[in-house]
């Protein structure tokens, strides 16, 4: 009694499609920002993002620490790409992710579609909730990764401005003291 689950989430992001494509689909980069994954690495040849490339993934403990191997397919640079698990693992008979990147003014609309087929009907609701959370978390983590350099720049500028204001206040205070001494 297999039960299919399809979860689709979209989010606008302030980055070019090429950048998001590489972040979302390149395993080494993905493992760096996605809080759902402990590790992701190419398995076998080719050791690059290409059609039919194999990748080993390992989920975090809250996702039961499951390991699986996936095969890339449907790769169209800066537009879409995805992968599908090679064989069943855990409660899932089939598992796949599809990323779509649609350019729009000011950024890109990123759509993540996660599909899974569970082996047993009784676990469908729990797995659907896990896949929903996984999709939302992945998109939020990607947004944070994209915004990190900008956020750091804004923080640095704020710090510099605060230091400048303190220096100006101190100079004004010293000038006021000096003018009182002259009187």
Steps between C-alpha positions, in 0.01 A plus 500: 500500500727780378392857568642789296576835665574820306613815680554820302632826648602827332694799628636815333872557556729794432759320287564399142373158382855380419615559857196329651528208257858427612420544870195273487636221282877483556537241785805656668336842510163356602642321803646832616170686533217242517419419864321181386825340383804381691693419184471488123773381264539359154519121477695373201547678168444774395605709801303801375142610457387303195215285372498155670768596757463306825499677837503361855281693744463467876218667692533652849389305808160667518439341158615166642854537362400305190757450224412461135643531154339713231543548126483845337264551211314775313789746536451823308757749635352802679143383425436168671654184631434215734586155619328174589600238756648193333336247733251499788617609846329528837122524457535641146475290184573800279639842582588793274559874499444741213626861508365767260650847467282762330660841443290798608569870559729536801590134531376147441196299598626167633261205504591178679291190436560200724338171405494186705321169490454337840479125540218498754180704518512539878822705491396732215393794720823505702722473190298770322558734795874419498526566123306827536736618776802386297391706197429815702825466696704452182351814342551707816860378533565587135357850557727544804800384298421750223439786746802426722750724314249787485410458867869506593553815293204674667626394844852628424364833371286537813799432723714754312224760523463443876875536550499821294212643708684413824814670372299811401326508841835466677650780286198723575530424871873581497430823309236599757745432786770702326266798447400492871867505605566809288220696667 
